Amino acid sequence: MSQQYPWAVEVVKACKKAFPGIPTVVGGVHVTMVPAEVTAENHFDYVCVGEGDYALLELVERLEKGADTTTVPNMRMIRDGKTLVNPVAPFPDLVTLPPLDYDLFDVGHVVKVKKGWMGLLTSRGCPYKCTYCFNKEIVDQYMEDGAAKRAKEFLRVYPTERILGEIRELKRKVPEIRTLIFDDDLFTLNRQYVKDFCKAYKESGIRIPFVVNAHVQQFDEETARALKDGGCLIVKYGLESGSDRVRKEILWRPMSNVRIAKSFETAHKYDLHTSAFL
């Protein structure tokens, strides 16, 4: 992300000095927002825009074979003084992606530092176009490159059984996990999905309380009841400002103070703790 980018630049400089000739790749939200700027700085050999799951795989396979890497989707680079820009490929189908390999990281240490909290995603994407968020920009890029026809293609969920399997494995390897944070941009968008997931989660016997992100306009009693019954502990709402004018005119978040209050009251009615991003 943007606040991590200066650190990433220092790291890649050190890596290039210690391991000259080894290709370097950068990706993420900051790169996707300002790819031309990052590419022009030329700190990295490859700049990956958007969701790079398969793009990175293709890059590594071409490098392994000694093949041409200048046309890998999603990648930007400078070669012979020229900036090469490749269009993004369609959004990855989350059903086809392999399971996450948590052994790449010291998850036990992460959980310890976070006092027993562990974050993961059950979905990708968000339908809203808040001016301060990268979601609008990434959808615009994919549509401009012809990789997506509608914004709805950005909204995808992982199979529930896959998520439950990953959680069971994490719980086995790191029994210190006390709370799960589902870091989806908007966990409560689809009411039926919330009901189905919470039912499956409860029946799984995992019994680790969880936290979700919600939108006040996508939160009702049915959702609150399902979350509470499934084991939800906290609901986090993106409000960003207490000013009607700032929300509507600047942030593009057209929701009333009355609707905000109602959503919080609904959560409290079902004994769900609430917090707000401001």
C-alpha positions as CSV (number, residue, x, y, z in Angstrom):
1,M,0.0,0.0,0.0
2,S,1.0,3.6,-0.3
3,Q,2.4,4.0,3.2
4,Q,4.6,0.9,2.6
5,Y,6.0,1.9,-0.7
6,P,9.0,3.9,0.4
7,W,10.0,1.0,2.6
8,A,9.6,-1.4,-0.4
9,V,11.9,0.8,-2.5
10,E,14.6,0.7,0.2
11,V,14.2,-3.1,0.4
12,V,14.6,-3.6,-3.3
13,K,17.7,-1.4,-3.4
14,A,19.2,-3.6,-0.8
15,C,18.2,-6.8,-2.6
16,K,19.6,-5.7,-5.9
17,K,22.9,-4.9,-4.2
18,A,23.1,-8.2,-2.4
19,F,21.7,-10.3,-5.2
20,P,22.5,-8.6,-8.6
21,G,20.7,-10.0,-11.6
22,I,17.8,-11.5,-9.8
23,P,14.5,-10.1,-11.2
24,T,12.3,-8.0,-8.9
25,V,8.6,-7.5,-9.1
26,V,6.3,-5.1,-7.3
27,G,2.5,-5.1,-7.0
28,G,-0.4,-4.1,-4.8
29,V,-2.8,-1.2,-4.3
30,H,-0.3,1.6,-4.6
31,V,1.2,0.3,-7.8
32,T,-2.3,-0.2,-9.3
33,M,-3.3,3.4,-8.4
34,V,-0.1,5.1,-9.8
35,P,1.5,2.5,-12.2
36,A,3.0,5.1,-14.5
37,E,4.8,6.8,-11.6
38,V,6.1,3.6,-10.1
39,T,7.3,2.3,-13.6
40,A,9.0,5.6,-14.4
41,E,11.0,5.4,-11.1
42,N,12.5,2.1,-12.4
43,H,13.3,0.6,-9.0
44,F,11.7,-2.7,-10.0
45,D,12.2,-4.8,-13.1
46,Y,8.4,-5.6,-13.3
47,V,5.4,-3.5,-12.1
48,C,2.3,-5.6,-11.7
49,V,-1.1,-3.8,-12.0
50,G,-4.3,-5.2,-10.6
51,E,-4.8,-8.8,-9.3
52,G,-1.5,-10.6,-10.2
53,D,-2.2,-14.2,-9.2
54,Y,-1.9,-15.6,-12.7
55,A,0.2,-12.8,-14.1
56,L,3.0,-13.5,-11.5
57,L,2.8,-17.3,-12.3
58,E,3.1,-16.6,-16.0
59,L,6.1,-14.3,-15.4
60,V,7.9,-16.9,-13.3
61,E,7.2,-19.6,-15.9
62,R,8.6,-17.5,-18.7
63,L,11.6,-16.6,-16.7
64,E,12.2,-20.2,-15.9
65,K,12.1,-21.1,-19.6
66,G,14.2,-18.1,-20.7
67,A,11.2,-16.9,-22.8
68,D,10.2,-13.3,-23.6
69,T,8.7,-11.6,-20.6
70,T,7.8,-8.3,-22.2
71,T,4.2,-9.3,-23.0
72,V,3.1,-10.8,-19.7
73,P,-0.4,-9.5,-18.9
74,N,-0.7,-6.9,-16.1
75,M,3.0,-6.2,-16.2
76,R,4.8,-2.9,-17.0
77,M,8.5,-2.3,-17.4
78,I,11.2,-0.2,-19.0
79,R,13.3,-1.9,-21.7
80,D,15.9,-0.1,-23.8
81,G,14.6,3.3,-22.5
82,K,11.0,2.5,-23.5
83,T,8.1,2.0,-21.2
84,L,6.1,-1.2,-22.1
85,V,2.5,-1.3,-20.9
86,N,0.6,-4.6,-21.1
87,P,-3.2,-4.7,-20.6
88,V,-4.6,-6.5,-17.6
89,A,-6.0,-10.0,-17.9
90,P,-9.6,-10.8,-16.7
91,F,-10.1,-11.0,-12.9
92,P,-9.0,-14.5,-11.6
93,D,-11.8,-16.9,-10.9
94,L,-11.5,-17.4,-7.1
95,V,-12.9,-21.0,-7.4
96,T,-9.9,-22.0,-9.5
97,L,-7.2,-20.5,-7.4
98,P,-5.1,-22.9,-5.3
99,P,-5.3,-22.8,-1.5
100,L,-3.3,-20.1,0.2
101,D,0.1,-21.3,1.5
102,Y,0.3,-19.8,5.0
103,D,3.6,-21.6,5.5
104,L,5.2,-18.9,3.5
105,F,4.8,-16.6,6.6
106,D,5.5,-16.9,10.3
107,V,1.8,-16.9,11.1
108,G,2.4,-17.7,14.8
109,H,4.5,-14.5,15.2
110,V,1.9,-12.4,13.3
111,V,-0.9,-13.7,15.6
112,K,1.2,-13.1,18.7
113,V,1.9,-9.5,17.7
114,K,-1.8,-9.0,17.0
115,K,-2.8,-10.4,20.4
116,G,-4.6,-13.5,18.9
117,W,-6.2,-11.8,15.9
118,M,-5.9,-13.2,12.4
119,G,-7.1,-11.7,9.1
120,L,-8.3,-13.4,5.9
121,L,-10.6,-12.8,3.0
122,T,-13.8,-14.6,2.0
123,S,-14.3,-12.5,-1.1
124,R,-12.8,-9.8,-3.4
125,G,-14.3,-6.6,-4.8
126,C,-16.8,-3.9,-3.9
127,P,-19.6,-2.3,-5.9
128,Y,-19.3,1.2,-4.5
129,K,-17.3,4.0,-6.0
130,C,-16.1,5.9,-2.9
131,T,-13.6,8.6,-4.1
132,Y,-10.9,7.7,-1.6
133,C,-10.9,4.0,-2.3
134,F,-8.9,2.0,-5.0
135,N,-11.9,-0.1,-6.0
136,K,-13.3,2.4,-8.5
137,E,-9.8,2.8,-10.1
138,I,-9.2,-0.9,-10.4
139,V,-12.6,-1.5,-12.1
140,D,-12.0,1.4,-14.4
141,Q,-8.6,0.0,-15.4
142,Y,-10.1,-3.5,-16.2
143,M,-12.9,-2.1,-18.2
144,E,-10.6,0.3,-20.1
145,D,-8.3,-2.7,-21.0
146,G,-11.3,-4.8,-22.1
147,A,-10.7,-7.4,-19.3
148,A,-14.1,-6.7,-17.7
149,K,-17.4,-5.6,-19.2
150,R,-19.3,-4.8,-15.9
151,A,-18.2,-3.7,-12.5
152,K,-20.1,-6.8,-11.1
153,E,-17.3,-9.0,-12.5
154,F,-15.1,-7.6,-9.7
155,L,-17.3,-9.1,-7.0
156,R,-16.3,-12.7,-6.3
157,V,-16.5,-15.0,-3.3
158,Y,-14.4,-18.0,-2.4
159,P,-16.2,-21.3,-1.9
160,T,-17.3,-21.4,1.7
161,E,-16.0,-24.9,2.3
162,R,-12.6,-23.7,1.1
163,I,-12.5,-20.9,3.6
164,L,-13.6,-23.2,6.4
165,G,-10.9,-25.7,5.5
166,E,-8.3,-22.9,5.6
167,I,-9.5,-21.8,9.0
168,R,-9.4,-25.3,10.4
169,E,-5.8,-25.7,9.1
170,L,-4.8,-22.4,10.6
171,K,-6.4,-23.3,13.9
172,R,-4.5,-26.6,14.0
173,K,-1.2,-24.9,13.2
174,V,-1.7,-21.8,15.3
175,P,-4.0,-22.6,18.3
176,E,-3.3,-19.2,19.7
177,I,-5.8,-17.6,17.2
178,R,-8.6,-16.1,19.3
179,T,-10.4,-13.9,16.8
180,L,-10.8,-13.9,13.0
181,I,-11.1,-10.7,11.0
182,F,-12.9,-11.2,7.6
183,D,-11.2,-8.3,5.8
184,D,-13.6,-8.3,2.8
185,D,-14.3,-4.8,1.7
186,L,-18.0,-5.5,2.2
187,F,-18.9,-8.8,3.9
188,T,-22.6,-7.9,4.2
189,L,-23.4,-7.0,0.6
190,N,-25.3,-10.2,-0.2
191,R,-27.8,-11.1,2.5
192,Q,-28.2,-14.7,1.4
193,Y,-24.4,-15.2,1.3
194,V,-24.2,-13.9,4.9
195,K,-26.9,-16.3,6.0
196,D,-25.4,-19.3,4.2
197,F,-21.8,-18.6,5.4
198,C,-22.8,-18.0,9.0
199,K,-24.9,-21.2,9.1
200,A,-21.9,-23.2,7.6
201,Y,-19.5,-21.5,10.0
202,K,-21.6,-22.4,13.0
203,E,-22.1,-26.0,11.9
204,S,-18.3,-26.3,11.2
205,G,-17.6,-26.3,15.0
206,I,-14.7,-23.9,14.5
207,R,-16.0,-21.7,17.4
208,I,-13.6,-18.7,16.8
209,P,-15.4,-15.4,17.1
210,F,-15.1,-13.2,14.0
211,V,-15.3,-9.6,12.8
212,V,-16.7,-8.2,9.6
213,N,-16.9,-5.0,7.5
214,A,-20.4,-3.8,6.8
215,H,-22.2,-1.0,4.9
216,V,-25.0,0.8,6.8
217,Q,-27.2,0.5,3.7
218,Q,-26.6,-3.2,3.4
219,F,-27.4,-4.1,7.0
220,D,-30.8,-5.2,8.4
221,E,-32.2,-7.4,11.2
222,E,-31.9,-10.6,9.2
223,T,-28.2,-9.9,8.6
224,A,-27.6,-9.0,12.2
225,R,-29.4,-12.1,13.4
226,A,-27.4,-14.4,11.1
227,L,-24.1,-12.8,12.1
228,K,-24.8,-13.1,15.8
229,D,-26.0,-16.7,15.5
230,G,-22.9,-17.6,13.4
231,G,-20.4,-16.2,16.0
232,C,-19.8,-12.7,14.9
233,L,-18.3,-10.4,17.6
234,I,-17.9,-7.0,16.0
235,V,-19.4,-5.2,13.0
236,K,-17.2,-2.4,11.5
237,Y,-18.9,0.3,9.4
238,G,-17.3,2.7,6.9
239,L,-18.7,6.1,7.8
240,E,-15.6,8.3,7.1
241,S,-17.4,11.5,8.1
242,G,-20.3,12.7,10.3
243,S,-21.1,15.4,7.7
244,D,-23.9,14.7,5.3
245,R,-22.4,17.1,2.8
246,V,-18.9,15.7,3.0
247,R,-20.2,12.1,2.6
248,K,-22.4,12.9,-0.4
249,E,-20.4,15.6,-2.3
250,I,-16.8,14.6,-1.6
251,L,-16.7,10.9,-0.6
252,W,-19.6,9.7,-2.7
253,R,-21.2,7.9,0.2
254,P,-24.9,8.9,0.0
255,M,-26.2,7.7,3.3
256,S,-28.2,9.6,5.8
257,N,-27.5,10.1,9.5
258,V,-30.8,8.4,10.2
259,R,-29.8,5.3,8.3
260,I,-26.4,5.2,10.0
261,A,-28.1,5.4,13.5
262,K,-30.6,2.7,12.5
263,S,-27.8,0.2,11.4
264,F,-25.9,0.7,14.7
265,E,-29.1,0.2,16.7
266,T,-29.9,-3.0,14.8
267,A,-26.4,-4.4,15.5
268,H,-26.7,-3.5,19.2
269,K,-30.2,-5.1,19.4
270,Y,-28.4,-8.4,18.6
271,D,-25.6,-7.7,21.0
272,L,-23.0,-7.1,18.3
273,H,-20.2,-4.7,19.2
274,T,-19.8,-1.9,16.6
275,S,-17.0,0.4,15.4
276,A,-16.7,3.0,12.7
277,F,-14.0,4.1,10.3
278,L,-13.8,7.9,10.4
